[in-house]
Amino acid sequence: MSDLDRVFEQAKTVTDRFRLSGRSALVVGGTKGLGQAMALGLAAAGADVCVSGRGPAGLTETAEAINRLGRKGTSFAADVTEEKKVEELMSFMEETYGGIDILVNSQGIVHLQSSTEFDTAAWQRVMDVNLKSIMLTCKYAGRYMLEKKRGKIINISSVRGFQGRAEDLAYAPSKGAVNQITRSLAIEWGPKGVNVNGIAPVFTLTAINKKILSNPEMKNWVLGRIPMKRLGELEDIMGPVIFLASDASDFVNGHILPVDGGWLGA
Ligand SMILES: NC(=O)c1ccc[n+]([C@@H]2O[C@H](COP(=O)([O-])OP(=O)(O)OC[C@H]3O[C@@H](n4cnc5c(N)ncnc54)[C@H](OP(=O)(O)O)[C@@H]3O)[C@@H](O)[C@H]2O)c1
């Protein structure tokens, strides 16, 4: 068979490779903001989805919205900085969905403060929520995925994972480490059938940055800095996460995909 004949045959079904039917997904931090948008996007592409957060806000409503999309939507309240809770969350996935095919880590918090006054407890909290939790969820989800020799993990980083910023001793460093944990896992697990990638969004109006973007001067600076001259919208992240969760991205591994209107290229 010639190359043309082979790709011709494959092209006929290539869009099926973006479908997530029969897959189970867990979106940690899926109760609000970008995580909620990704949870609904994955469900619309065919996955059954559990969302998690400390709650109670967003847990039931998001699961119900997933059900309205025709998928099995559930929620599980857990602070994923606690190892015991992460273990319980994975047991819930096993009992409810028979395991986990897709893990999205969208949990995150920010703390900005003058570096000479930086609050040590706040620094630790940012590291626990943004980084330690990813080590924990990957550790436990990875066990299921490696056994099945199949899985997709998507860690939500930030453009700050590539850049420093004044008064940011915690968030940007934590996201830089998210990029590195993603690459390390990709090297270890990629050969075993589990792809590990990241997404780096730019400013999108959600609870996490309401305070920063409510400052008109800051908002204007951000808009001027983004080549596409607009903030991110929640739906901007849906296509990228579906792609990374699907068979269409089977040879993409250890990549951090900016969804940033060109910010990092400027
Ligand atoms: N929005 C942006 O402009 C932007 C830009 C770049 C990167 N990001 C990244 O994108 C991700 C999502 O941000 P977002 O804007 O969607 O924020 P968000 O609206 O504040 O949502 C954060 C989510 O994380 C959950 N969460 C926080 N602490 C948790 C914990 N200890 N255990 C479990 N869940 C926890 C929250 O639920 P509970 O509060 O109920 O726990 C919520 O579901 C974050 O990693 C963020 O750093 C966002």
The ligand as a MOL file (V3000), in Angstrom:
LIG
                    3D

  0  0  0     0  0            999 V3000
M  V30 BEGIN CTAB
M  V30 COUNTS 48 52 0 0 0
M  V30 BEGIN ATOM
M  V30 1 N -7.9940 32.2450 34.9990 0
M  V30 2 C -6.8150 32.5620 34.5140 0
M  V30 3 O -6.5970 33.6830 34.0320 0
M  V30 4 C -5.6880 31.5750 34.5280 0
M  V30 5 C -4.5250 31.8730 33.8050 0
M  V30 6 C -3.4860 30.9670 33.8030 0
M  V30 7 C -3.5990 29.7760 34.4960 0
M  V30 8 N -4.7390 29.5070 35.2070 0 CHG=1
M  V30 9 C -4.8060 28.2400 35.9230 0
M  V30 10 O -5.9830 27.5550 35.5440 0
M  V30 11 C -6.4420 26.7550 36.6310 0
M  V30 12 C -7.9120 27.0590 36.8810 0
M  V30 13 O -8.0240 28.4240 37.2720 0
M  V30 14 P -9.4150 29.1880 37.2920 0
M  V30 15 O -9.1490 30.5210 36.7620 0
M  V30 16 O -10.4470 28.3310 36.7020 0 CHG=-1
M  V30 17 O -9.6240 29.3100 38.8760 0
M  V30 18 P -10.9580 29.2280 39.7730 0
M  V30 19 O -12.1350 29.6920 39.0160 0
M  V30 20 O -10.5940 29.8950 41.0570 0
M  V30 21 O -11.1210 27.6530 40.0250 0
M  V30 22 C -10.1910 26.9690 40.8270 0
M  V30 23 C -10.7010 25.5580 41.0840 0
M  V30 24 O -9.7690 24.8790 41.9370 0
M  V30 25 C -10.4760 24.3070 43.0400 0
M  V30 26 N -9.5680 24.2140 44.1910 0
M  V30 27 C -8.8950 25.2270 44.8060 0
M  V30 28 N -8.2010 24.7300 45.8490 0
M  V30 29 C -8.4440 23.3880 45.8830 0
M  V30 30 C -8.0310 22.3260 46.7320 0
M  V30 31 N -7.2000 22.5300 47.7670 0
M  V30 32 N -8.4920 21.0750 46.4830 0
M  V30 33 C -9.3350 20.8440 45.4490 0
M  V30 34 N -9.7550 21.8050 44.6040 0
M  V30 35 C -9.3130 23.0550 44.8330 0
M  V30 36 C -11.6600 25.2580 43.2510 0
M  V30 37 O -12.7290 24.6730 43.9630 0
M  V30 38 P -12.9340 24.9510 45.5560 0
M  V30 39 O -12.6570 26.4040 45.7790 0
M  V30 40 O -14.3230 24.5330 45.8590 0
M  V30 41 O -11.9270 24.0710 46.2210 0
M  V30 42 C -12.0560 25.5200 41.7900 0
M  V30 43 O -12.8170 24.4390 41.2950 0
M  V30 44 C -5.5220 27.0610 37.8080 0
M  V30 45 O -4.5310 26.0750 37.8980 0
M  V30 46 C -4.9040 28.3930 37.4290 0
M  V30 47 O -3.6560 28.5950 38.0190 0
M  V30 48 C -5.7810 30.3800 35.2350 0
M  V30 END ATOM
M  V30 BEGIN BOND
M  V30 1 1 1 2
M  V30 2 2 2 3
M  V30 3 1 2 4
M  V30 4 1 4 5
M  V30 5 2 4 48
M  V30 6 2 5 6
M  V30 7 1 6 7
M  V30 8 2 7 8
M  V30 9 1 8 9
M  V30 10 1 8 48
M  V30 11 1 9 10
M  V30 12 1 9 46
M  V30 13 1 10 11
M  V30 14 1 11 12
M  V30 15 1 11 44
M  V30 16 1 12 13
M  V30 17 1 13 14
M  V30 18 2 14 15
M  V30 19 1 14 16
M  V30 20 1 14 17
M  V30 21 1 17 18
M  V30 22 2 18 19
M  V30 23 1 18 20
M  V30 24 1 18 21
M  V30 25 1 21 22
M  V30 26 1 22 23
M  V30 27 1 23 24
M  V30 28 1 23 42
M  V30 29 1 24 25
M  V30 30 1 25 26
M  V30 31 1 25 36
M  V30 32 1 26 27
M  V30 33 1 26 35
M  V30 34 2 27 28
M  V30 35 1 28 29
M  V30 36 1 29 30
M  V30 37 2 29 35
M  V30 38 1 30 31
M  V30 39 2 30 32
M  V30 40 1 32 33
M  V30 41 2 33 34
M  V30 42 1 34 35
M  V30 43 1 36 37
M  V30 44 1 36 42
M  V30 45 1 37 38
M  V30 46 2 38 39
M  V30 47 1 38 40
M  V30 48 1 38 41
M  V30 49 1 42 43
M  V30 50 1 44 45
M  V30 51 1 44 46
M  V30 52 1 46 47
M  V30 END BOND
M  V30 END CTAB
M  END
